[in-house]
Structures are given as structure tokens and as C-alpha cells.
Amino acid sequence: MAEEEPGIGKTIKDGLIAVIKGSGEVADAVVDTVSGTLVNTLRGTRAVGTELSGLIIDGVRGAIKGTSEVGGDLGAAAKNAVIGALRGTKDVGSEASGLVRDSAKGVVQGTAEVGGDVAGAAKGAIEGAVIAAKDIGLTAEEAASAAATGALEAAGNVSAEAAKRVRDGLKETIAGVKVVLKEPFSKEE
């Protein structure tokens, strides 16, 4: 396995592992670690655009990897990582749907990297986005759509099979919301 580069993802992963090992509580640990680390990282910086996107993606990937290392439920971790990321970035002034999309991308990427269920991670990301939607100024439907789009984009970067599994998993109502994908159409269409 390749060695991880230092950064926010490793900080979150290591912090999360320590908290879970100390308390045994995964859900709150994921939300609090992701949110707190993003708030501290963003405090005093002017991260925007690609830099902010990278921080969010790496942060939630770290949460998934940390949860995987302690044997936690990756679907629940996906949900809580998205909630934490959205709480930690809600005051940065970026487009809310972009924050949701990036959070979902990171969740699916991290889950694929640890060999987890990408469709379950996508569902968890949508559940987290719906829960946090009101806090970031989106409707539940807007948040679900943005999360689904980010999850599908990330799954497509993993493999065609991963994208199919995610797309198939998004056909049902999730967290009481009918998911509507907003994706670019293929070049053939």
C-alpha cells in the first residue's frame, strides 16, 4: 500500500482513529473530527475554488479511511463525514451545492480506496447532505441532487462498474427524498 501524504486527510484519519479508540463512539467522532479539523484548517486562510474542494475531498476521504481502519460502518461514516464537512465549511462563502458535491466525491473515493461498498457510501453521503441541507441554505432535494451528482462523478472515476452500482443505488428514495441526478450527458448524446 502506498504511503499517505501528510495533509488534512491524514490529520482527520489519525485524529478519528484516536477518538474512536478512546471512546468507541464512531458517529459523533466522525462529525466532530471532520468539522473541527476543517474549521481549524480554514480559519485564517482564504481557501476557495480548487483548494477548498481539495481540502473537503481529502478530509472526508481521511474520515472514511480512519473508520475503515477501526472496522466501523462505512455507510454511517459517509453520512457523518458529509455532515461534518458541511458544518465545518458552511461559513466559507462558497456555493453550497459545490460543498455537498465535493463531500460526496470524497466519501466515494475514500470508500473505493479501502475496498468498501461505493453504492452504500453514496447513499450515506446523500443522507448526510439531506440532514445538513437546512444549515447550508439548501433544500433537501437540492442537497440530495448535489450529493448524488458528486458520488456518481467519483464512482465514474473509479470504474464503469462502480458508476453502475452507484447509479442503481440512487434509483430509490433516500432519506425521504427522490434523488434527481444533475450530470453532464455523455458526448454521444
Secondary structure, 3 states (H helix, E strand, C coil): CCCCCCCHHHHHHHHHHHHHHHHCCCHHHHHHHHHHHHHHHHCCCCCCHHHHHHHHHHHHHHHHHHHHHCCCCHHHHHHHHHHHHHHHHCCCCCCHHHHHHHHHHHHHHHHHHCCCCHHHHHHHHHHHHHHHCHHHCCCHHHHHHHHHHHHHHHHHHHCHHHHHHHHHHCCCEECCEECCCCCCCCCCC
